[in-house]
Amino acid sequence: MKAVTKIDKNLQSKDPFIRGMYEDLEERIQYFERNQEDKTAHINLRDLSGVTLIMGLITTLLILTIL
């Protein structure tokens, strides 16, 4: 037997206001999930260059202070 969630229950509500709110919520969730897949960020070499430069600068300064 499948458990009915609160969202499913309200999607089938007889009250048009409640049903409309949850239908709108469902549409927004589906829209968000579709668009979220397209926005996956991948790291680029350009993203690493700034961090590497700063790490190199700090390392150089530390080595120079020891000498």
PQR file with spaces between the fields and no chain letter, atoms N, CA, C, O and H, PARSE charges and radii, in Angstrom:
ATOM       1  N    MET     1       0.843   -1.176    0.000 -0.4000 1.5000
ATOM       2  CA   MET     1       0.000    0.000    0.000 -0.0000 2.0000
ATOM       3  C    MET     1       0.892    1.246    0.000  0.5500 1.7000
ATOM       4  O    MET     1       1.798    1.378    0.823 -0.5500 1.4000
ATOM       5  N    LYS     2       0.624    2.130   -0.916 -0.4000 1.5000
ATOM       6  CA   LYS     2       1.439    3.330   -1.078 -0.0000 2.0000
ATOM       7  C    LYS     2       0.987    4.406   -0.093  0.5500 1.7000
ATOM       8  O    LYS     2      -0.200    4.707    0.033 -0.5500 1.4000
ATOM       9  H    LYS     2      -0.112    2.023   -1.585  0.4000 1.0000
ATOM      10  N    ALA     3       1.965    4.969    0.595 -0.4000 1.5000
ATOM      11  CA   ALA     3       1.669    6.041    1.544 -0.0000 2.0000
ATOM      12  C    ALA     3       1.418    7.343    0.765  0.5500 1.7000
ATOM      13  O    ALA     3       2.169    7.685   -0.149 -0.5500 1.4000
ATOM      14  H    ALA     3       2.929    4.725    0.493  0.4000 1.0000
ATOM      15  N    VAL     4       0.369    8.047    1.136 -0.4000 1.5000
ATOM      16  CA   VAL     4       0.025    9.309    0.484 -0.0000 2.0000
ATOM      17  C    VAL     4       0.676   10.435    1.276  0.5500 1.7000
ATOM      18  O    VAL     4       0.428   10.596    2.471 -0.5500 1.4000
ATOM      19  H    VAL     4      -0.241    7.769    1.878  0.4000 1.0000
ATOM      20  N    THR     5       1.511   11.210    0.595 -0.4000 1.5000
ATOM      21  CA   THR     5       2.178   12.312    1.273 -0.0000 2.0000
ATOM      22  C    THR     5       1.231   13.504    1.376  0.5500 1.7000
ATOM      23  O    THR     5       0.184   13.557    0.730 -0.5500 1.4000
ATOM      24  H    THR     5       1.713   11.080   -0.376  0.4000 1.0000
ATOM      25  N    LYS     6       1.631   14.440    2.198 -0.4000 1.5000
ATOM      26  CA   LYS     6       0.817   15.642    2.391 -0.0000 2.0000
ATOM      27  C    LYS     6       0.697   16.424    1.082  0.5500 1.7000
ATOM      28  O    LYS     6      -0.354   16.992    0.784 -0.5500 1.4000
ATOM      29  H    LYS     6       2.481   14.397    2.722  0.4000 1.0000
ATOM      30  N    ILE     7       1.773   16.447    0.313 -0.4000 1.5000
ATOM      31  CA   ILE     7       1.742   17.178   -0.960 -0.0000 2.0000
ATOM      32  C    ILE     7       0.772   16.516   -1.932  0.5500 1.7000
ATOM      33  O    ILE     7      -0.029   17.196   -2.574 -0.5500 1.4000
ATOM      34  H    ILE     7       2.626   15.986    0.556  0.4000 1.0000
ATOM      35  N    ASP     8       0.843   15.183   -2.041 -0.4000 1.5000
ATOM      36  CA   ASP     8      -0.076   14.465   -2.931 -0.0000 2.0000
ATOM      37  C    ASP     8      -1.522   14.659   -2.483  0.5500 1.7000
ATOM      38  O    ASP     8      -2.423   14.819   -3.307 -0.5500 1.4000
ATOM      39  H    ASP     8       1.493   14.631   -1.520  0.4000 1.0000
ATOM      40  N    LYS     9      -1.727   14.643   -1.182 -0.4000 1.5000
ATOM      41  CA   LYS     9      -3.078   14.832   -0.643 -0.0000 2.0000
ATOM      42  C    LYS     9      -3.609   16.217   -1.003  0.5500 1.7000
ATOM      43  O    LYS     9      -4.767   16.359   -1.394 -0.5500 1.4000
ATOM      44  H    LYS     9      -0.995   14.513   -0.513  0.4000 1.0000
ATOM      45  N    ASN    10      -2.763   17.231   -0.871 -0.4000 1.5000
ATOM      46  CA   ASN    10      -3.198   18.590   -1.184 -0.0000 2.0000
ATOM      47  C    ASN    10      -3.314   18.843   -2.683  0.5500 1.7000
ATOM      48  O    ASN    10      -4.076   19.713   -3.103 -0.5500 1.4000
ATOM      49  H    ASN    10      -1.822   17.115   -0.554  0.4000 1.0000
ATOM      50  N    LEU    11      -2.566   18.091   -3.499 -0.4000 1.5000
ATOM      51  CA   LEU    11      -2.719   18.199   -4.956 -0.0000 2.0000
ATOM      52  C    LEU    11      -4.084   17.681   -5.406  0.5500 1.7000
ATOM      53  O    LEU    11      -4.596   18.098   -6.445 -0.5500 1.4000
ATOM      54  H    LEU    11      -1.947   17.384   -3.158  0.4000 1.0000
ATOM      55  N    GLN    12      -4.668   16.779   -4.633 -0.4000 1.5000
ATOM      56  CA   GLN    12      -5.973   16.209   -4.961 -0.0000 2.0000
ATOM      57  C    GLN    12      -7.093   16.810   -4.104  0.5500 1.7000
ATOM      58  O    GLN    12      -8.190   16.257   -4.034 -0.5500 1.4000
ATOM      59  H    GLN    12      -4.252   16.440   -3.789  0.4000 1.0000
ATOM      60  N    SER    13      -6.813   17.931   -3.462 -0.4000 1.5000
ATOM      61  CA   SER    13      -7.782   18.576   -2.578 -0.0000 2.0000
ATOM      62  C    SER    13      -9.003   19.069   -3.352  0.5500 1.7000
ATOM      63  O    SER    13      -8.920   19.391   -4.537 -0.5500 1.4000
ATOM      64  H    SER    13      -5.922   18.380   -3.519  0.4000 1.0000
ATOM      65  N    LYS    14     -10.120   19.119   -2.666 -0.4000 1.5000
ATOM      66  CA   LYS    14     -11.347   19.640   -3.282 -0.0000 2.0000
ATOM      67  C    LYS    14     -11.376   21.162   -3.251  0.5500 1.7000
ATOM      68  O    LYS    14     -12.105   21.788   -4.021 -0.5500 1.4000
ATOM      69  H    LYS    14     -10.188   18.857   -1.703  0.4000 1.0000
ATOM      70  N    ASP    15     -10.590   21.753   -2.371 -0.4000 1.5000
ATOM      71  CA   ASP    15     -10.513   23.214   -2.273 -0.0000 2.0000
ATOM      72  C    ASP    15      -9.641   23.738   -3.415  0.5500 1.7000
ATOM      73  O    ASP    15      -8.453   23.422   -3.474 -0.5500 1.4000
ATOM      74  H    ASP    15      -9.997   21.245   -1.746  0.4000 1.0000
ATOM      75  N    PRO    16     -10.211   24.536   -4.325 -0.5600 1.5000
ATOM      76  CA   PRO    16      -9.439   24.995   -5.489  0.2800 2.0000
ATOM      77  C    PRO    16      -8.240   25.874   -5.107  0.5500 1.7000
ATOM      78  O    PRO    16      -7.233   25.868   -5.815 -0.5500 1.4000
ATOM      79  N    PHE    17      -8.328   26.624   -4.011 -0.4000 1.5000
ATOM      80  CA   PHE    17      -7.220   27.475   -3.595 -0.0000 2.0000
ATOM      81  C    PHE    17      -6.019   26.635   -3.175  0.5500 1.7000
ATOM      82  O    PHE    17      -4.891   26.899   -3.593 -0.5500 1.4000
ATOM      83  H    PHE    17      -9.146   26.629   -3.436  0.4000 1.0000
ATOM      84  N    ILE    18      -6.267   25.622   -2.349 -0.4000 1.5000
ATOM      85  CA   ILE    18      -5.195   24.742   -1.876 -0.0000 2.0000
ATOM      86  C    ILE    18      -4.602   23.966   -3.050  0.5500 1.7000
ATOM      87  O    ILE    18      -3.383   23.873   -3.189 -0.5500 1.4000
ATOM      88  H    ILE    18      -7.183   25.407   -2.010  0.4000 1.0000
ATOM      89  N    ARG    19      -5.469   23.411   -3.890 -0.4000 1.5000
ATOM      90  CA   ARG    19      -4.999   22.641   -5.041 -0.0000 2.0000
ATOM      91  C    ARG    19      -4.172   23.520   -5.971  0.5500 1.7000
ATOM      92  O    ARG    19      -3.136   23.084   -6.475 -0.5500 1.4000
ATOM      93  H    ARG    19      -6.460   23.486   -3.778  0.4000 1.0000
ATOM      94  N    GLY    20      -4.615   24.742   -6.200 -0.4000 1.5000
ATOM      95  CA   GLY    20      -3.885   25.668   -7.064 -0.0000 2.0000
ATOM      96  C    GLY    20      -2.513   26.014   -6.511  0.5500 1.7000
ATOM      97  O    GLY    20      -1.538   26.087   -7.258 -0.5500 1.4000
ATOM      98  H    GLY    20      -5.456   25.095   -5.791  0.4000 1.0000
ATOM      99  N    MET    21      -2.437   26.228   -5.194 -0.4000 1.5000
ATOM     100  CA   MET    21      -1.136   26.536   -4.575 -0.0000 2.0000
ATOM     101  C    MET    21      -0.162   25.377   -4.743  0.5500 1.7000
ATOM     102  O    MET    21       1.004   25.585   -5.077 -0.5500 1.4000
ATOM     103  H    MET    21      -3.230   26.169   -4.587  0.4000 1.0000
ATOM     104  N    TYR    22      -0.638   24.155   -4.511 -0.4000 1.5000
ATOM     105  CA   TYR    22       0.262   23.007   -4.602 -0.0000 2.0000
ATOM     106  C    TYR    22       0.588   22.657   -6.051  0.5500 1.7000
ATOM     107  O    TYR    22       1.676   22.146   -6.318 -0.5500 1.4000
ATOM     108  H    TYR    22      -1.585   23.985   -4.239  0.4000 1.0000
ATOM     109  N    GLU    23      -0.314   22.914   -6.989 -0.4000 1.5000
ATOM     110  CA   GLU    23       0.009   22.710   -8.402 -0.0000 2.0000
ATOM     111  C    GLU    23       1.084   23.700   -8.836  0.5500 1.7000
ATOM     112  O    GLU    23       2.010   23.343   -9.564 -0.5500 1.4000
ATOM     113  H    GLU    23      -1.197   23.328   -6.772  0.4000 1.0000
ATOM     114  N    ASP    24       0.954   24.957   -8.379 -0.4000 1.5000
ATOM     115  CA   ASP    24       1.967   25.961   -8.691 -0.0000 2.0000
ATOM     116  C    ASP    24       3.306   25.575   -8.071  0.5500 1.7000
ATOM     117  O    ASP    24       4.348   25.719   -8.711 -0.5500 1.4000
ATOM     118  H    ASP    24       0.201   25.247   -7.787  0.4000 1.0000
ATOM     119  N    LEU    25       3.289   25.089   -6.841 -0.4000 1.5000
ATOM     120  CA   LEU    25       4.507   24.642   -6.187 -0.0000 2.0000
ATOM     121  C    LEU    25       5.155   23.502   -6.966  0.5500 1.7000
ATOM     122  O    LEU    25       6.371   23.493   -7.159 -0.5500 1.4000
ATOM     123  H    LEU    25       2.443   24.971   -6.321  0.4000 1.0000
ATOM     124  N    GLU    26       4.362   22.557   -7.408 -0.4000 1.5000
ATOM     125  CA   GLU    26       4.869   21.411   -8.173 -0.0000 2.0000
ATOM     126  C    GLU    26       5.508   21.879   -9.483  0.5500 1.7000
ATOM     127  O    GLU    26       6.567   21.382   -9.865 -0.5500 1.4000
ATOM     128  H    GLU    26       3.374   22.564   -7.252  0.4000 1.0000
ATOM     129  N    GLU    27       4.873   22.832  -10.173 -0.4000 1.5000
ATOM     130  CA   GLU    27       5.438   23.369  -11.415 -0.0000 2.0000
ATOM     131  C    GLU    27       6.764   24.071  -11.158  0.5500 1.7000
ATOM     132  O    GLU    27       7.707   23.919  -11.934 -0.5500 1.4000
ATOM     133  H    GLU    27       4.013   23.237   -9.863  0.4000 1.0000
ATOM     134  N    ARG    28       6.841   24.839  -10.072 -0.4000 1.5000
ATOM     135  CA   ARG    28       8.081   25.544   -9.745 -0.0000 2.0000
ATOM     136  C    ARG    28       9.206   24.566   -9.415  0.5500 1.7000
ATOM     137  O    ARG    28      10.352   24.783   -9.807 -0.5500 1.4000
ATOM     138  H    ARG    28       6.075   24.962   -9.441  0.4000 1.0000
ATOM     139  N    ILE    29       8.885   23.499   -8.702 -0.4000 1.5000
ATOM     140  CA   ILE    29       9.894   22.493   -8.363 -0.0000 2.0000
ATOM     141  C    ILE    29      10.411   21.821   -9.625  0.5500 1.7000
ATOM     142  O    ILE    29      11.619   21.640   -9.776 -0.5500 1.4000
ATOM     143  H    ILE    29       7.954   23.323   -8.384  0.4000 1.0000
ATOM     144  N    GLN    30       9.519   21.449  -10.531 -0.4000 1.5000
ATOM     145  CA   GLN    30       9.938   20.802  -11.774 -0.0000 2.0000
ATOM     146  C    GLN    30      10.765   21.745  -12.629  0.5500 1.7000
ATOM     147  O    GLN    30      11.755   21.322  -13.227 -0.5500 1.4000
ATOM     148  H    GLN    30       8.537   21.596  -10.408  0.4000 1.0000
ATOM     149  N    TYR    31      10.377   23.024  -12.701 -0.4000 1.5000
ATOM     150  CA   TYR    31      11.137   24.016  -13.460 -0.0000 2.0000
ATOM     151  C    TYR    31      12.538   24.167  -12.878  0.5500 1.7000
ATOM     152  O    TYR    31      13.518   24.215  -13.622 -0.5500 1.4000
ATOM     153  H    TYR    31       9.573   23.367  -12.215  0.4000 1.0000
ATOM     154  N    PHE    32      12.639   24.243  -11.542 -0.4000 1.5000
ATOM     155  CA   PHE    32      13.930   24.380  -10.875 -0.0000 2.0000
ATOM     156  C    PHE    32      14.808   23.165  -11.155  0.5500 1.7000
ATOM     157  O    PHE    32      15.992   23.316  -11.455 -0.5500 1.4000
ATOM     158  H    PHE    32      11.844   24.205  -10.937  0.4000 1.0000
ATOM     159  N    GLU    33      14.244   21.971  -11.060 -0.4000 1.5000
ATOM     160  CA   GLU    33      15.028   20.759  -11.275 -0.0000 2.0000
ATOM     161  C    GLU    33      15.515   20.661  -12.717  0.5500 1.7000
ATOM     162  O    GLU    33      16.633   20.203  -12.954 -0.5500 1.4000
ATOM     163  H    GLU    33      13.282   21.849  -10.816  0.4000 1.0000
ATOM     164  N    ARG    34      14.706   21.078  -13.677 -0.4000 1.5000
ATOM     165  CA   ARG    34      15.140   21.061  -15.081 -0.0000 2.0000
ATOM     166  C    ARG    34      16.286   22.031  -15.309  0.5500 1.7000
ATOM     167  O    ARG    34      17.253   21.689  -15.990 -0.5500 1.4000
ATOM     168  H    ARG    34      13.798   21.450  -13.485  0.4000 1.0000
ATOM     169  N    ASN    35      16.200   23.226  -14.758 -0.4000 1.5000
ATOM     170  CA   ASN    35      17.221   24.238  -14.981 -0.0000 2.0000
ATOM     171  C    ASN    35      18.470   24.004  -14.145  0.5500 1.7000
ATOM     172  O    ASN    35      19.545   24.486  -14.503 -0.5500 1.4000
ATOM     173  H    ASN    35      15.415   23.504  -14.205  0.4000 1.0000
ATOM     174  N    GLN    36      18.356   23.292  -13.063 -0.4000 1.5000
ATOM     175  CA   GLN    36      19.506   23.044  -12.204 -0.0000 2.0000
ATOM     176  C    GLN    36      20.521   22.151  -12.903  0.5500 1.7000
ATOM     177  O    GLN    36      21.722   22.294  -12.674 -0.5500 1.4000
ATOM     178  H    GLN    36      17.483   22.900  -12.772  0.4000 1.0000
ATOM     179  N    GLU    37      20.065   21.237  -13.746 -0.4000 1.5000
ATOM     180  CA   GLU    37      20.971   20.331  -14.445 -0.0000 2.0000
ATOM     181  C    GLU    37      21.871   21.085  -15.404  0.5500 1.7000
ATOM     182  O    GLU    37      23.007   20.669  -15.631 -0.5500 1.4000
ATOM     183  H    GLU    37      19.089   21.121  -13.931  0.4000 1.0000
ATOM     184  N    ASP    38      21.392   22.183  -15.972 -0.4000 1.5000
ATOM     185  CA   ASP    38      22.166   22.941  -16.939 -0.0000 2.0000
ATOM     186  C    ASP    38      23.231   23.808  -16.287  0.5500 1.7000
ATOM     187  O    ASP    38      24.176   24.223  -16.959 -0.5500 1.4000
ATOM     188  H    ASP    38      20.469   22.521  -15.787  0.4000 1.0000
ATOM     189  N    LYS    39      23.105   24.089  -15.011 -0.4000 1.5000
ATOM     190  CA   LYS    39      24.001   25.025  -14.346 -0.0000 2.0000
ATOM     191  C    LYS    39      25.118   24.339  -13.573  0.5500 1.7000
ATOM     192  O    LYS    39      25.712   24.947  -12.682 -0.5500 1.4000
ATOM     193  H    LYS    39      22.338   23.752  -14.466  0.4000 1.0000
ATOM     194  N    THR    40      25.409   23.107  -13.892 -0.4000 1.5000
ATOM     195  CA   THR    40      26.478   22.411  -13.203 -0.0000 2.0000
ATOM     196  C    THR    40      27.802   23.060  -13.580  0.5500 1.7000
ATOM     197  O    THR    40      28.148   23.148  -14.758 -0.5500 1.4000
ATOM     198  H    THR    40      24.927   22.613  -14.616  0.4000 1.0000
ATOM     199  N    ALA    41      28.530   23.508  -12.583 -0.4000 1.5000
ATOM     200  CA   ALA    41      29.794   24.212  -12.821 -0.0000 2.0000
ATOM     201  C    ALA    41      30.942   23.209  -12.875  0.5500 1.7000
ATOM     202  O    ALA    41      31.021   22.284  -12.067 -0.5500 1.4000
ATOM     203  H    ALA    41      28.250   23.436  -11.626  0.4000 1.0000
ATOM     204  N    HIS    42      31.810   23.412  -13.826 -0.4000 1.5000
ATOM     205  CA   HIS    42      33.001   22.587  -13.961 -0.0000 2.0000
ATOM     206  C    HIS    42      34.213   23.473  -13.749  0.5500 1.7000
ATOM     207  O    HIS    42      34.221   24.635  -14.155 -0.5500 1.4000
ATOM     208  H    HIS    42      31.746   24.164  -14.482  0.4000 1.0000
ATOM     209  N    ILE    43      35.231   22.927  -13.117 -0.4000 1.5000
ATOM     210  CA   ILE    43      36.426   23.706  -12.847 -0.0000 2.0000
ATOM     211  C    ILE    43      37.247   23.844  -14.129  0.5500 1.7000
ATOM     212  O    ILE    43      37.379   22.896  -14.903 -0.5500 1.4000
ATOM     213  H    ILE    43      35.225   21.983  -12.787  0.4000 1.0000
ATOM     214  N    ASN    44      37.783   25.018  -14.332 -0.4000 1.5000
ATOM     215  CA   ASN    44      38.612   25.291  -15.499 -0.0000 2.0000
ATOM     216  C    ASN    44      40.031   25.598  -15.047  0.5500 1.7000
ATOM     217  O    ASN    44      40.267   25.877  -13.871 -0.5500 1.4000
ATOM     218  H    ASN    44      37.675   25.789  -13.703  0.4000 1.0000
ATOM     219  N    LEU    45      40.968   25.548  -15.972 -0.4000 1.5000
ATOM     220  CA   LEU    45      42.349   25.883  -15.673 -0.0000 2.0000
ATOM     221  C    LEU    45      42.453   27.335  -15.228  0.5500 1.7000
ATOM     222  O    LEU    45      43.276   27.667  -14.375 -0.5500 1.4000
ATOM     223  H    LEU    45      40.777   25.321  -16.927  0.4000 1.0000
ATOM     224  N    ARG    46      41.637   28.187  -15.793 -0.4000 1.5000
ATOM     225  CA   ARG    46      41.625   29.602  -15.443 -0.0000 2.0000
ATOM     226  C    ARG    46      41.238   29.782  -13.971  0.5500 1.7000
ATOM     227  O    ARG    46      41.744   30.693  -13.316 -0.5500 1.4000
ATOM     228  H    ARG    46      40.969   27.917  -16.486  0.4000 1.0000
ATOM     229  N    ASP    47      40.358   28.938  -13.443 -0.4000 1.5000
ATOM     230  CA   ASP    47      39.959   29.022  -12.043 -0.0000 2.0000
ATOM     231  C    ASP    47      41.121   28.661  -11.110  0.5500 1.7000
ATOM     232  O    ASP    47      41.240   29.214  -10.017 -0.5500 1.4000
ATOM     233  H    ASP    47      39.947   28.198  -13.975  0.4000 1.0000
ATOM     234  N    LEU    48      41.966   27.739  -11.546 -0.4000 1.5000
ATOM     235  CA   LEU    48      43.095   27.317  -10.727 -0.0000 2.0000
ATOM     236  C    LEU    48      44.256   28.299  -10.767  0.5500 1.7000
ATOM     237  O    LEU    48      45.050   28.340   -9.827 -0.5500 1.4000
ATOM     238  H    LEU    48      41.869   27.290  -12.435  0.4000 1.0000
ATOM     239  N    SER    49      44.377   29.083  -11.816 -0.4000 1.5000
ATOM     240  CA   SER    49      45.551   29.932  -11.984 -0.0000 2.0000
ATOM     241  C    SER    49      45.676   30.971  -10.874  0.5500 1.7000
ATOM     242  O    SER    49      46.785   31.206  -10.394 -0.5500 1.4000
ATOM     243  H    SER    49      43.732   29.050  -12.579  0.4000 1.0000
ATOM     244  N    GLY    50      44.605   31.589  -10.457 -0.4000 1.5000
ATOM     245  CA   GLY    50      44.670   32.598   -9.401 -0.0000 2.0000
ATOM     246  C    GLY    50      45.086   32.009   -8.070  0.5500 1.7000
ATOM     247  O    GLY    50      45.916   32.585   -7.367 -0.5500 1.4000
ATOM     248  H    GLY    50      43.704   31.398  -10.847  0.4000 1.0000
ATOM     249  N    VAL    51      44.521   30.868   -7.719 -0.4000 1.5000
ATOM     250  CA   VAL    51      44.861   30.201   -6.461 -0.0000 2.0000
ATOM     251  C    VAL    51      46.315   29.753   -6.479  0.5500 1.7000
ATOM     252  O    VAL    51      47.033   29.908   -5.491 -0.5500 1.4000
ATOM     253  H    VAL    51      43.847   30.400   -8.290  0.4000 1.0000
ATOM     254  N    THR    52      46.746   29.199   -7.603 -0.4000 1.5000
ATOM     255  CA   THR    52      48.128   28.742   -7.723 -0.0000 2.0000
ATOM     256  C    THR    52      49.101   29.910   -7.612  0.5500 1.7000
ATOM     257  O    THR    52      50.145   29.779   -6.974 -0.5500 1.4000
ATOM     258  H    THR    52      46.163   29.073   -8.406  0.4000 1.0000
ATOM     259  N    LEU    53      48.785   31.029   -8.209 -0.4000 1.5000
ATOM     260  CA   LEU    53      49.636   32.215   -8.143 -0.0000 2.0000
ATOM     261  C    LEU    53      49.766   32.712   -6.693  0.5500 1.7000
ATOM     262  O    LEU    53      50.868   33.028   -6.245 -0.5500 1.4000
ATOM     263  H    LEU    53      47.936   31.136   -8.727  0.4000 1.0000
ATOM     264  N    ILE    54      48.669   32.779   -5.978 -0.4000 1.5000
ATOM     265  CA   ILE    54      48.698   33.237   -4.586 -0.0000 2.0000
ATOM     266  C    ILE    54      49.469   32.250   -3.716  0.5500 1.7000
ATOM     267  O    ILE    54      50.249   32.665   -2.859 -0.5500 1.4000
ATOM     268  H    ILE    54      47.773   32.522   -6.342  0.4000 1.0000
ATOM     269  N    MET    55      49.264   30.953   -3.923 -0.4000 1.5000
ATOM     270  CA   MET    55      50.010   29.951   -3.150 -0.0000 2.0000
ATOM     271  C    MET    55      51.501   30.060   -3.428  0.5500 1.7000
ATOM     272  O    MET    55      52.312   29.957   -2.508 -0.5500 1.4000
ATOM     273  H    MET    55      48.631   30.616   -4.620  0.4000 1.0000
ATOM     274  N    GLY    56      51.866   30.265   -4.675 -0.4000 1.5000
ATOM     275  CA   GLY    56      53.281   30.425   -5.030 -0.0000 2.0000
ATOM     276  C    GLY    56      53.882   31.661   -4.392  0.5500 1.7000
ATOM     277  O    GLY    56      55.015   31.625   -3.913 -0.5500 1.4000
ATOM     278  H    GLY    56      51.207   30.349   -5.422  0.4000 1.0000
ATOM     279  N    LEU    57      53.131   32.757   -4.382 -0.4000 1.5000
ATOM     280  CA   LEU    57      53.603   33.994   -3.779 -0.0000 2.0000
ATOM     281  C    LEU    57      53.814   33.821   -2.270  0.5500 1.7000
ATOM     282  O    LEU    57      54.838   34.251   -1.740 -0.5500 1.4000
ATOM     283  H    LEU    57      52.210   32.785   -4.771  0.4000 1.0000
ATOM     284  N    ILE    58      52.872   33.207   -1.587 -0.4000 1.5000
ATOM     285  CA   ILE    58      53.002   32.972   -0.149 -0.0000 2.0000
ATOM     286  C    ILE    58      54.179   32.047    0.144  0.5500 1.7000
ATOM     287  O    ILE    58      54.942   32.291    1.079 -0.5500 1.4000
ATOM     288  H    ILE    58      52.039   32.859   -2.018  0.4000 1.0000
ATOM     289  N    THR    59      54.329   30.992   -0.645 -0.4000 1.5000
ATOM     290  CA   THR    59      55.446   30.058   -0.457 -0.0000 2.0000
ATOM     291  C    THR    59      56.775   30.767   -0.653  0.5500 1.7000
ATOM     292  O    THR    59      57.703   30.562    0.129 -0.5500 1.4000
ATOM     293  H    THR    59      53.709   30.794   -1.404  0.4000 1.0000
ATOM     294  N    THR    60      56.882   31.590   -1.675 -0.4000 1.5000
ATOM     295  CA   THR    60      58.104   32.347   -1.936 -0.0000 2.0000
ATOM     296  C    THR    60      58.424   33.280   -0.781  0.5500 1.7000
ATOM     297  O    THR    60      59.572   33.354   -0.344 -0.5500 1.4000
ATOM     298  H    THR    60      56.128   31.757   -2.310  0.4000 1.0000
ATOM     299  N    LEU    61      57.419   33.994   -0.282 -0.4000 1.5000
ATOM     300  CA   LEU    61      57.642   34.898    0.840 -0.0000 2.0000
ATOM     301  C    LEU    61      58.069   34.134    2.093  0.5500 1.7000
ATOM     302  O    LEU    61      58.941   34.610    2.821 -0.5500 1.4000
ATOM     303  H    LEU    61      56.486   33.934   -0.637  0.4000 1.0000
ATOM     304  N    LEU    62      57.496   32.989    2.364 -0.4000 1.5000
ATOM     305  CA   LEU    62      57.882   32.185    3.514 -0.0000 2.0000
ATOM     306  C    LEU    62      59.313   31.688    3.395  0.5500 1.7000
ATOM     307  O    LEU    62      60.060   31.700    4.373 -0.5500 1.4000
ATOM     308  H    LEU    62      56.788   32.602    1.773  0.4000 1.0000
ATOM     309  N    ILE    63      59.697   31.251    2.202 -0.4000 1.5000
ATOM     310  CA   ILE    63      61.069   30.775    1.985 -0.0000 2.0000
ATOM     311  C    ILE    63      62.062   31.923    2.156  0.5500 1.7000
ATOM     312  O    ILE    63      63.134   31.732    2.732 -0.5500 1.4000
ATOM     313  H    ILE    63      59.090   31.241    1.408  0.4000 1.0000
ATOM     314  N    LEU    64      61.719   33.106    1.666 -0.4000 1.5000
ATOM     315  CA   LEU    64      62.607   34.255    1.790 -0.0000 2.0000
ATOM     316  C    LEU    64      62.744   34.722    3.233  0.5500 1.7000
ATOM     317  O    LEU    64      63.802   35.220    3.619 -0.5500 1.4000
ATOM     318  H    LEU    64      60.849   33.262    1.199  0.4000 1.0000
ATOM     319  N    THR    65      61.703   34.572    4.031 -0.4000 1.5000
ATOM     320  CA   THR    65      61.804   34.974    5.437 -0.0000 2.0000
ATOM     321  C    THR    65      62.643   33.994    6.245  0.5500 1.7000
ATOM     322  O    THR    65      63.253   34.382    7.242 -0.5500 1.4000
ATOM     323  H    THR    65      60.843   34.168    3.718  0.4000 1.0000
ATOM     324  N    ILE    66      62.683   32.738    5.835 -0.4000 1.5000
ATOM     325  CA   ILE    66      63.493   31.748    6.533 -0.0000 2.0000
ATOM     326  C    ILE    66      64.969   31.963    6.226  0.5500 1.7000
ATOM     327  O    ILE    66      65.814   31.782    7.102 -0.5500 1.4000
ATOM     328  H    ILE    66      62.188   32.423    5.025  0.4000 1.0000
ATOM     329  N    LEU    67      65.285   32.341    5.015 -0.4000 1.5000
ATOM     330  CA   LEU    67      66.696   32.526    4.614 -0.0000 2.0000
ATOM     331  C    LEU    67      67.240   33.759    5.187  0.5500 1.7000
ATOM     332  O    LEU    67      68.406   34.081    4.961 -0.5500 1.4000
ATOM     333  H    LEU    67      64.598   32.488    4.303  0.4000 1.0000
